Protein backbone atom coordinates (compact mmCIF):
# COMPACT_ATOMS: atom_id res chain seq x y z
CA UNK A 1 0.00 0.00 0.00
CA UNK A 2 1.38 3.41 -0.92
CA UNK A 3 0.11 5.05 2.27
CA UNK A 4 2.15 2.64 4.41
CA UNK A 5 5.41 3.69 2.73
CA UNK A 6 4.66 7.34 3.46
CA UNK A 7 3.97 6.56 7.12
CA UNK A 8 7.21 4.58 7.36
CA UNK A 9 9.19 7.38 5.71
CA UNK A 10 7.67 9.93 8.08
CA UNK A 11 8.40 7.69 11.08
CA UNK A 12 12.00 7.15 9.91
CA UNK A 13 12.46 10.89 9.39
CA UNK A 14 11.03 11.60 12.83
CA UNK A 15 13.35 9.06 14.46
CA UNK A 16 16.37 10.46 12.62
CA UNK A 17 15.34 13.96 13.69
CA UNK A 18 15.23 12.79 17.32
CA UNK A 19 18.72 11.29 17.00
CA UNK A 20 20.33 14.17 15.10
CA UNK A 21 18.60 17.33 16.35
CA UNK A 22 17.20 16.82 19.84
CA UNK A 23 20.55 16.31 21.61
CA UNK A 24 21.64 19.77 20.43
CA UNK A 25 18.54 21.84 21.21
CA UNK A 26 20.13 23.57 24.20
CA UNK A 27 23.02 24.78 22.03
CA UNK A 28 20.58 25.86 19.34
CA UNK A 29 18.58 27.88 21.86
CA UNK A 30 21.74 29.46 23.30
CA UNK A 31 22.92 30.56 19.84
CA UNK A 32 19.48 31.90 18.94
CA UNK A 33 19.37 33.89 22.20
CA UNK A 34 22.71 35.50 21.41
CA UNK A 35 21.63 36.35 17.88
CA UNK A 36 18.10 37.58 18.60
CA UNK A 37 18.75 39.20 21.94
CA UNK A 38 16.13 37.50 24.10
CA UNK A 39 14.73 34.12 25.09
CA UNK A 40 11.21 34.52 23.70
CA UNK A 41 12.41 35.41 20.20
CA UNK A 42 15.02 32.66 20.40
CA UNK A 43 12.32 30.08 21.10
CA UNK A 44 10.45 31.21 17.98
CA UNK A 45 13.63 30.95 15.92
CA UNK A 46 14.51 27.50 17.24
CA UNK A 47 10.99 26.28 16.54
CA UNK A 48 11.29 27.54 12.96
CA UNK A 49 14.76 25.97 12.67
CA UNK A 50 13.46 22.64 13.96
CA UNK A 51 10.72 22.65 11.35
CA UNK A 52 13.34 23.30 8.67
CA UNK A 53 15.62 20.61 10.10
CA UNK A 54 12.78 18.09 10.18
CA UNK A 55 11.84 18.91 6.60
CA UNK A 56 15.47 18.58 5.51
CA UNK A 57 16.53 15.63 7.66
CA UNK A 58 16.58 13.31 4.64
CA UNK A 59 19.29 15.53 3.15
CA UNK A 60 21.48 15.34 6.26
CA UNK A 61 24.52 13.44 5.07
CA UNK A 62 26.06 12.73 8.46
CA UNK A 63 28.99 14.46 10.04
CA UNK A 64 28.72 16.96 12.84
CA UNK A 65 25.02 17.14 13.66
CA UNK A 66 25.55 20.02 16.06
CA UNK A 67 27.23 22.20 13.45
CA UNK A 68 24.49 21.28 10.93
CA UNK A 69 21.75 22.32 13.34
CA UNK A 70 23.55 25.52 14.40
CA UNK A 71 23.88 26.52 10.75
CA UNK A 72 20.12 26.12 10.34
CA UNK A 73 19.52 28.10 13.56
CA UNK A 74 21.85 30.86 12.41
CA UNK A 75 20.09 31.18 9.07
CA UNK A 76 16.67 31.03 10.72
CA UNK A 77 17.77 33.74 13.17
CA UNK A 78 18.80 36.11 10.41
CA UNK A 79 15.62 35.44 8.46
CA UNK A 80 13.54 36.03 11.58
CA UNK A 81 15.41 39.24 12.40
CA UNK A 82 14.94 40.53 8.85
CA UNK A 83 11.18 39.92 9.09
CA UNK A 84 10.61 41.10 12.67
CA UNK A 85 13.13 43.78 13.55
CA UNK A 86 13.88 47.14 12.03
CA UNK A 87 17.45 47.47 10.81
CA UNK A 88 18.20 50.11 13.43
CA UNK A 89 17.71 47.63 16.27
CA UNK A 90 20.94 46.07 17.43
CA UNK A 91 20.48 42.76 19.20
CA UNK A 92 22.68 41.66 22.05
CA UNK A 93 22.74 38.21 23.54
CA UNK A 94 20.86 36.92 26.51
CA UNK A 95 23.66 37.15 29.02
CA UNK A 96 22.60 34.10 31.00
CA UNK A 97 24.28 31.84 28.42
CA UNK A 98 27.72 32.51 29.80
CA UNK A 99 27.13 30.59 33.01
CA UNK A 100 28.81 27.53 31.54
CA UNK A 101 31.75 29.51 30.21
CA UNK A 102 32.46 31.18 33.52
CA UNK A 103 31.76 28.15 35.72
CA UNK A 104 35.35 26.96 35.43
CA UNK A 105 36.62 30.37 36.46
CA UNK A 106 34.24 30.64 39.38
CA UNK A 107 35.09 27.10 40.49
CA UNK A 108 38.75 28.09 40.53
CA UNK A 109 38.26 30.96 42.97
CA UNK A 110 39.49 30.22 46.49
CA UNK A 111 36.74 29.60 49.02
CA UNK A 112 33.79 30.40 46.74
CA UNK A 113 31.46 29.48 49.58
CA UNK A 114 32.14 32.73 51.36
CA UNK A 115 29.88 35.65 50.41
CA UNK A 116 32.72 37.97 49.39
CA UNK A 117 34.22 35.49 46.93
CA UNK A 118 30.78 34.75 45.53
CA UNK A 119 30.10 38.46 45.00
CA UNK A 120 33.45 38.91 43.23
CA UNK A 121 32.70 35.92 40.99
CA UNK A 122 29.30 37.35 40.06
CA UNK A 123 30.82 40.75 39.31
CA UNK A 124 33.48 39.13 37.09
CA UNK A 125 30.82 37.11 35.28
CA UNK A 126 28.67 40.18 34.71
CA UNK A 127 31.65 42.10 33.34
CA UNK A 128 32.49 39.27 30.93
CA UNK A 129 28.87 38.98 29.80
CA UNK A 130 28.61 42.72 29.20
CA UNK A 131 31.91 42.77 27.30
CA UNK A 132 30.77 39.96 24.99
CA UNK A 133 27.41 41.64 24.43
CA UNK A 134 29.23 44.87 23.48
CA UNK A 135 31.35 43.19 20.78
CA UNK A 136 30.58 44.00 17.15
CA UNK A 137 28.25 41.37 15.69
CA UNK A 138 30.85 39.43 13.63
CA UNK A 139 33.15 39.11 16.62
CA UNK A 140 30.37 38.27 19.08
CA UNK A 141 29.03 35.58 16.79
CA UNK A 142 32.47 34.01 16.35
CA UNK A 143 33.39 34.07 20.04
CA UNK A 144 30.00 32.63 21.02
CA UNK A 145 30.29 29.81 18.48
CA UNK A 146 33.82 28.97 19.64
CA UNK A 147 33.91 29.71 23.36
CA UNK A 148 30.27 29.14 24.33
CA UNK A 149 29.20 26.48 21.82
CA UNK A 150 32.65 24.88 21.49
CA UNK A 151 32.71 24.55 17.71
CA UNK A 152 36.05 24.04 15.98
CA UNK A 153 37.53 26.72 13.76
CA UNK A 154 36.74 24.62 10.70
CA UNK A 155 33.12 24.12 11.79
CA UNK A 156 32.72 27.86 12.36
CA UNK A 157 34.23 28.63 8.95
CA UNK A 158 31.78 26.25 7.29
CA UNK A 159 28.83 27.56 9.28
CA UNK A 160 29.62 31.23 8.56
CA UNK A 161 30.76 30.62 4.99
CA UNK A 162 34.11 32.36 5.53
CA UNK A 163 37.71 31.17 5.19
CA UNK A 164 39.38 29.52 8.17
CA UNK A 165 41.80 32.44 8.47
CA UNK A 166 38.88 34.84 8.82
CA UNK A 167 37.53 32.81 11.73
CA UNK A 168 40.94 32.83 13.39
CA UNK A 169 41.30 36.57 12.81
CA UNK A 170 37.82 37.39 14.13
CA UNK A 171 38.35 35.24 17.19
CA UNK A 172 41.73 36.83 17.92
CA UNK A 173 40.28 40.31 17.51
CA UNK A 174 37.24 39.46 19.64
CA UNK A 175 39.40 38.10 22.41
CA UNK A 176 41.67 41.13 22.16
CA UNK A 177 38.68 43.44 22.48
CA UNK A 178 37.43 41.45 25.46
CA UNK A 179 40.80 41.66 27.18
CA UNK A 180 40.98 45.37 26.46
CA UNK A 181 37.44 45.97 27.72
CA UNK A 182 37.89 43.86 30.84
CA UNK A 183 41.22 45.51 31.56
CA UNK A 184 39.50 48.91 31.67
CA UNK A 185 36.71 47.75 33.94
CA UNK A 186 36.91 49.12 37.49
N, C-alpha and C positions, 0 to 999 in steps of 0.2 A: 504494500500500500504506500502511495506517495506521501501521505500525511505522516506516516510513522517515521520516514527518513527525516522529515523536517523537524519532528519532535526530538529525534536522536541528535541531529545536528545542533539544535538549540540547547539541548542538555549538555552536549559535549563542550559547546562554546561557554556555557555558564560554568561548568566545572573548571575549564581552563582559565576563565576569568578569575574564579576563586583562588586558583593556585598562583596565578601570575600577578594579579593586581591587589587583592585584599591584604597580603602581608606588608604592602608598602603604602597603605592609606595614610598612616600617621605622617610619613615623610611628604606625601602629596599635599596634605592639609597644611603642614608647616611651610612648604614652599609657597602655596597659594596665599597663606596669610602674609608672608613677607612681600609678595608681589601686589596683592590687593590692598593691604593696609589694615584689614580687620577680619575677625573670625567669621562673621556672618556672610560677608562677601566670599570669603575663601570656601565656605561650605557650598555655596552656589557653584563656584568654579569647579570644585572637586566633583560635585554631582554631575556637572556637564562633562567633565573629563572622563568620569567613569562610564557615562553613556557612550562616549566616543571610543573608549578603550574596549568596551563590550562589543560594540559594532565592528571594531577592527581587530578583534582578538584572533580571528582566523589568519590575519596577515602577520601576526607576531611570529618572527622567525627564530625565536630563542635569544640567548644572550642575556644581557643584564636587564632583567625585568624592571628593576627600580629606575634605571636610567630611561627606559622606554616610557614608563608611566610618568616620570617627572617631565619628560619632553612634551607629553600630551597635556599635562597640567600647565606647563609654562605657556604653551600655545593657547590653551583655553583661557588662561588668565589674561593674556594680552587681548584676545578677542572680546572677553567680557569687559575689560577696562575700556576698550574702544567703543563698545555699545553703551556703557553705563556711566562713564565718567567724562566730564569735560577735560579737554587737554590741559587746562590750567591747573588741574588738581594733581598734586604730587603725592603718591602713595608712599607710606613708610610701613615697615613691617610691624606685625604684632610682636611686641618685645618679649612676650612670654616664651618664645621659642628658644631663647638662648639658655634656658635652665640647664639643658644637657651639656652645652658647651662649657658653661662655667662651673659645673658640678665638680669637675676634677680640680679646678683651682680652689674652690671653696673647701673641698675635702682636704686639700693640702695645707690649709691654714692651721696654725697651732691652736689647740683648745677651742674648736668652733662651737663647743657647747656653752661657752660663756657669752653673755649678752653683747659685750663689746666686740668680740671677734665676729659674732653673727651680724652685727650692725655694719661693721667694716666690709664683710663679704657682700652684703646686700648693696652697699654703696658702690663697691667695685663692679658688681654685676650690672647695676643700673647705668653706670658710666659706660661700660662696654656696650650695652644694649643701645644706648643713646648714640654712641659713636658709630655703630653699624647702621642705625637708622638714618644718620646724617650723611652717609656715603652717597656719592652719585650713583644713579641706578645701575650702570654697568658693573661698577665695583661691588656694590651691595649684593647684586645677583650672584656674582662670581664667588664672593666670600661666603655667602649663605650656602651655595651649592657645594663648596669644598669643605668649609669648616663646620657647618651645621648639618648638612645632609651627607657629608663624607664621600662625595663622588670623586673619582680620579680625574686628573687633568684631562686625559683623553676622553672620558665620558662627558665632561663639561664642554669640551671643544665640540664634540658631536652634537650635544644637546643644544648649544648656542649657535652652532653653524659657523664657528670661527676657527682659525688655525690654533694649534696647540700653543705656539709662542704667544698668541694674544691672551690666552687664558693665563699663562704664566705671568705675563706682564700685568694684566689686570689684577691678579691676585697679589703680586708684589706691591703694586701701587696702593691697592686697598689696605693691605697690612701696614704699609708705610703711613698712610693717612690715619689709620687707627692708632698707631704708635704715637704719631704726632699729636693727635687729638687727645689721647689719654695722658700724654706727657704734660699737656697744658692744663689738664683738669686740676682743680684745687685739691 
